[in-house]
């Protein structure tokens, strides 16, 4: 994978803001040609830097959704096995490895507290997870 230059970073930033932005609009914003935007975007996708495009839903449009961050401690060398099992839970929106006291950080989202309780039980029952601490997200002040 080639290193990203300033134009790549600015293009990615613009796409994070609006993944449906037209190539013509991106070209105007970045002050480059449409062909340049197309070729950069094709290269970023082909190299695996861009792995897909998705829709972000404004949190307040689903006020009943339960969102949380779960810090997870894994026993010994079970991290790969635990990650594979966690990836299978659709309520986990993102999963990160980290250092320090916690080995993994999971971003969770469920429709209600009953589902939230259920997914926490599933996470805590995964063999290799020895401890977890979960905090509900009340509001987002920066995204």
URNOR-V573695 format. One record per helix or strand. SS is the DSSP state (A for helix, B for strand). FROM is the first residue (numbers start at 0). TO is the last residue. If there is no record, write none. Layout:
BEGIN
ss/from/to
SS/FROM/TO
SS/FROM/TO
END
This chain:
BEGIN
ss/from/to
A/5/16
A/22/29
A/33/45
A/58/61
B/65/73
A/78/86
B/91/96
B/103/109
A/112/123
B/128/135
END
